[in-house]
Amino acid sequence: MTRVLLGAAVVAALALAAGCGSSGTHHAAAPTAPGTTQTTSPSTGGTTTSSPGSAPGALQAEANSAAAGDIPDNQVFLVFRNAAAGYSMKYPEGWAQQGPAGRVTFRDKNNIVRIVVGAAPAATKAAVEADLARLHGAHANGAPQAMTLAGAPAYKVVYSTESAPNAVTGKRVKLVVDRYYLWKGGRRAIVDLGTPEGVDNVDAYRLMIESFRWS
């Protein structure tokens, strides 16, 4: 009888241990596919996966942000040197800067400038048109324009977006964006310079984009 009881106790102990082991198992997250990167979205807290060379999404204004005005003629500009991404560019003193090295944004209310740098081949008109067609919620204003910036070939396109409606007034903010494609030695920079409709930042934005230099 004693042996039977001891055998039953051992079987019960083994079953309990097996049950505890299965309940404490942690499943490893699926690995990210080679050649992709994951970034955390500040607005949703989620992650988005993108392939190298893919163009960034369209800029959008914030409906609840204070109105943005023209950049004044006496605005002081500083030089932003991004050693990690390999470029420099002027920006207005006092504008808020955020983002990692490969995706930097400067902002003053709804005046928005974003520089995204990554590995990619030289841009072509067809590739730029394809990028523009994939921009969610964006309206293209004309065809890509070939140009020269700092002695190097580049493309410029213009698109516009509308913000979500203001929670109080229901009004939307239309953002007009000049997008530039620049490249050198297997690296590509996409620079978006966004201005609320009715705001004149032409001269300031021209100064900024013409100051872009690869390092």
Beta strands, then each sheet from edge to edge (+ up, - down):
strand 1: 37-40
strand 2: 47-50
strand 3: 77-82
strand 4: 87-92
strand 5: 96-98
strand 6: 103-108
strand 7: 111-119
strand 8: 139-140
strand 9: 145-149
strand 10: 152-162
strand 11: 174-184
strand 12: 187-196
strand 13: 213-214
sheet 1: 1+ 2-
sheet 2: 3+ 4- 13+
sheet 3: 5+ 6- 7+ 12- 11+ 10- 8+
sheet 4: 5+ 6- 7+ 12- 11+ 10- 9+
end
